[in-house]
Every structure is written in structure tokens, then in C-alpha cells.
Amino acid sequence: MKRSFLAICLCGFSALTPAQGGDSLLAVEAERATLQAESSKAEALCYERFAVNACLSEVAAQRRAQAAVLRKRELALRDAQRAERTREQLQRLEEKQAGEVQRTLEAQGKQASSPPAEPKVAPVPAKAGAPSAEKSTSITPEQAAANRAAFEAKQAEAALRKAEIEKRLLEKKDRAEPLPTTP
């Protein structure tokens, strides 16, 4: 009786081999439902036997083994789907970047074909003692002097603020006394 029961259970569970199932999540879910149905039938047969607990333990062990196989297949399928989505997303991103590069090249081509615009800033003649390297921004000596004066004024204001804060901290009498040092 026990051998016939195990043969019935094994035949039912062997119907769930991965080779027969399709490679889709729906197939895995269908096999999982079939596994649950077969497991329920096997448990019902266990209740007709004398050694119910031993039979139920065997059925549960077989169910766990088959569920583990299904879980591995499901994880592999989900990994493959995730990799496919990632590949598609990277492909869309590359296409988008290629389109942006193409638009940039077209815009540069249109600018190159249009007549050159007049420079907005007149070139400053080079001094005799200055190096011959060209600067992208030219600042006149008057602007440099004004910038230097503004910087020095800001530095003076910052020094005054710092001195004022230190003076207020020293005048503040509500400060706690420092902790005594250890002997």
C-alpha cells in the first residue's frame, strides 16, 4: 500500500518536470497550481492511511522539493526579463544620445554655413612686455583695479564682522565655566 501510494505521488510530481514546462512565468504559475492540487490529493490519500503524519511529512518534503525547482526557474526567468528590460533601456538611451549628437552636428553645420557674426568684444592689442598667449576674456586695467578694490572692501567687512562677533562672545557673561582639568 505504501509503495503504491508513493508511486502515485511520484507520478503526479514527475509531471512537473522543468523539461516539459514552457519558459514563461505563466507556465511556472500553472505548474505551481498543479503542484498544489497534486499535493492536496496526496494529503487526502494520507488521511485514509494509518500512519498519517509520516505520509504527510513525505508529501510535504516532495512538495518543497518541487516548489524549490519551480522557484529557481521563476528566478531565472525574472532575471532574464530584467536583463532584457535593461538592454532595451540602454538601447533607447543610446538612440536618444545619438539623436542629440545628430541635432548638435546639424546645428553646428547650420552655424558654419551662415555668415560669421561680428565679434561682440573688440580684441585688445597686446602689450610689448606681455606674453603672446591670447586670453578668452579680456579685462581692462581699470576693471582689474575696480575688482581688486571690491575684493579688499569685502575682506575688510568680513574682518569687522568677525571682530564684532568675538567681542560679543567675550562680553557674554551667561557662558558656563569650563570643566576642571583632571589632576
Summary of the structure (lengths in Angstrom):
residues: 183
radius of gyration: 41.3
end to end distance: 88.6
largest distance: 112.9
contacts: 346
relative contact order: 0.05
helix: 70%
strand: 0%
